Amino acid sequence: MTEAGTITVTQIRSAIGTKPKQRGTLRALGLGRIGKSNTLPDRPEIRGMVARVPHLVSVEEQTNS
């Protein structure tokens, strides 16, 4: 199985005032503070989690070169 690439997810807004499900999604992505980043595999499960909190995170795609 070949590596499809990775994405870097960075939290850009606070989770204060958001719904508990959205806070849980941030924790599952490995985030918790503004400015914190995590590099994750580019898979449909991760993309689905990012799609739930697009207003709280920024995503950078990284290719394998």
ChimeraX commands (.cxc) that place a marker at each C-alpha (Angstrom):
marker #1 position 0.00,0.00,0.00 radius 0.5
marker #1 position 1.47,3.35,-1.01 radius 0.5
marker #1 position 1.38,6.44,1.15 radius 0.5
marker #1 position -1.27,8.84,-0.18 radius 0.5
marker #1 position 0.35,11.85,1.48 radius 0.5
marker #1 position -0.16,13.80,4.64 radius 0.5
marker #1 position -2.00,16.89,5.74 radius 0.5
marker #1 position -1.08,19.37,8.45 radius 0.5
marker #1 position -4.07,20.53,10.46 radius 0.5
marker #1 position -3.67,23.71,12.53 radius 0.5
marker #1 position -6.22,25.08,14.99 radius 0.5
marker #1 position -6.86,28.74,14.19 radius 0.5
marker #1 position -9.86,29.55,16.40 radius 0.5
marker #1 position -10.87,28.83,19.96 radius 0.5
marker #1 position -13.17,25.94,20.84 radius 0.5
marker #1 position -14.81,28.00,23.59 radius 0.5
marker #1 position -18.52,28.26,22.86 radius 0.5
marker #1 position -18.56,25.41,20.38 radius 0.5
marker #1 position -20.64,22.28,20.75 radius 0.5
marker #1 position -19.18,19.36,22.70 radius 0.5
marker #1 position -19.11,17.21,19.56 radius 0.5
marker #1 position -16.90,19.78,17.81 radius 0.5
marker #1 position -14.55,19.94,20.80 radius 0.5
marker #1 position -14.31,16.16,20.70 radius 0.5
marker #1 position -13.46,16.27,17.02 radius 0.5
marker #1 position -10.62,18.71,17.73 radius 0.5
marker #1 position -9.28,16.38,20.42 radius 0.5
marker #1 position -9.50,13.43,18.02 radius 0.5
marker #1 position -7.45,15.43,15.52 radius 0.5
marker #1 position -4.82,15.97,18.22 radius 0.5
marker #1 position -5.55,19.67,18.70 radius 0.5
marker #1 position -6.56,21.65,21.75 radius 0.5
marker #1 position -5.02,25.10,21.63 radius 0.5
marker #1 position -4.90,27.88,19.09 radius 0.5
marker #1 position -1.79,27.55,16.96 radius 0.5
marker #1 position -1.27,23.86,17.68 radius 0.5
marker #1 position -0.61,21.70,14.60 radius 0.5
marker #1 position -0.71,18.00,13.88 radius 0.5
marker #1 position 0.43,16.07,10.82 radius 0.5
marker #1 position -2.01,13.32,9.88 radius 0.5
marker #1 position -2.37,10.85,7.00 radius 0.5
marker #1 position -4.59,12.06,4.18 radius 0.5
marker #1 position -7.44,9.56,4.54 radius 0.5
marker #1 position -11.22,9.87,4.19 radius 0.5
marker #1 position -11.73,9.48,7.96 radius 0.5
marker #1 position -9.45,12.42,8.71 radius 0.5
marker #1 position -10.96,14.52,5.92 radius 0.5
marker #1 position -14.42,13.83,7.38 radius 0.5
marker #1 position -13.33,15.07,10.80 radius 0.5
marker #1 position -11.83,18.21,9.27 radius 0.5
marker #1 position -15.08,18.80,7.37 radius 0.5
marker #1 position -16.93,18.93,10.72 radius 0.5
marker #1 position -14.83,21.83,12.04 radius 0.5
marker #1 position -13.69,23.86,8.99 radius 0.5
marker #1 position -14.28,27.15,10.83 radius 0.5
marker #1 position -11.81,26.18,13.58 radius 0.5
marker #1 position -8.91,24.71,11.58 radius 0.5
marker #1 position -6.75,25.33,8.54 radius 0.5
marker #1 position -5.41,22.49,6.39 radius 0.5
marker #1 position -2.21,22.31,4.38 radius 0.5
marker #1 position -1.66,19.40,2.02 radius 0.5
marker #1 position 1.83,17.93,1.79 radius 0.5
marker #1 position 2.87,15.76,-1.08 radius 0.5
marker #1 position 5.46,13.01,-1.09 radius 0.5
marker #1 position 8.31,14.14,-3.31 radius 0.5
marker link #1:1,2 radius 0.2
marker link #1:2,3 radius 0.2
marker link #1:3,4 radius 0.2
marker link #1:4,5 radius 0.2
marker link #1:5,6 radius 0.2
marker link #1:6,7 radius 0.2
marker link #1:7,8 radius 0.2
marker link #1:8,9 radius 0.2
marker link #1:9,10 radius 0.2
marker link #1:10,11 radius 0.2
marker link #1:11,12 radius 0.2
marker link #1:12,13 radius 0.2
marker link #1:13,14 radius 0.2
marker link #1:14,15 radius 0.2
marker link #1:15,16 radius 0.2
marker link #1:16,17 radius 0.2
marker link #1:17,18 radius 0.2
marker link #1:18,19 radius 0.2
marker link #1:19,20 radius 0.2
marker link #1:20,21 radius 0.2
marker link #1:21,22 radius 0.2
marker link #1:22,23 radius 0.2
marker link #1:23,24 radius 0.2
marker link #1:24,25 radius 0.2
marker link #1:25,26 radius 0.2
marker link #1:26,27 radius 0.2
marker link #1:27,28 radius 0.2
marker link #1:28,29 radius 0.2
marker link #1:29,30 radius 0.2
marker link #1:30,31 radius 0.2
marker link #1:31,32 radius 0.2
marker link #1:32,33 radius 0.2
marker link #1:33,34 radius 0.2
marker link #1:34,35 radius 0.2
marker link #1:35,36 radius 0.2
marker link #1:36,37 radius 0.2
marker link #1:37,38 radius 0.2
marker link #1:38,39 radius 0.2
marker link #1:39,40 radius 0.2
marker link #1:40,41 radius 0.2
marker link #1:41,42 radius 0.2
marker link #1:42,43 radius 0.2
marker link #1:43,44 radius 0.2
marker link #1:44,45 radius 0.2
marker link #1:45,46 radius 0.2
marker link #1:46,47 radius 0.2
marker link #1:47,48 radius 0.2
marker link #1:48,49 radius 0.2
marker link #1:49,50 radius 0.2
marker link #1:50,51 radius 0.2
marker link #1:51,52 radius 0.2
marker link #1:52,53 radius 0.2
marker link #1:53,54 radius 0.2
marker link #1:54,55 radius 0.2
marker link #1:55,56 radius 0.2
marker link #1:56,57 radius 0.2
marker link #1:57,58 radius 0.2
marker link #1:58,59 radius 0.2
marker link #1:59,60 radius 0.2
marker link #1:60,61 radius 0.2
marker link #1:61,62 radius 0.2
marker link #1:62,63 radius 0.2
marker link #1:63,64 radius 0.2
marker link #1:64,65 radius 0.2
view
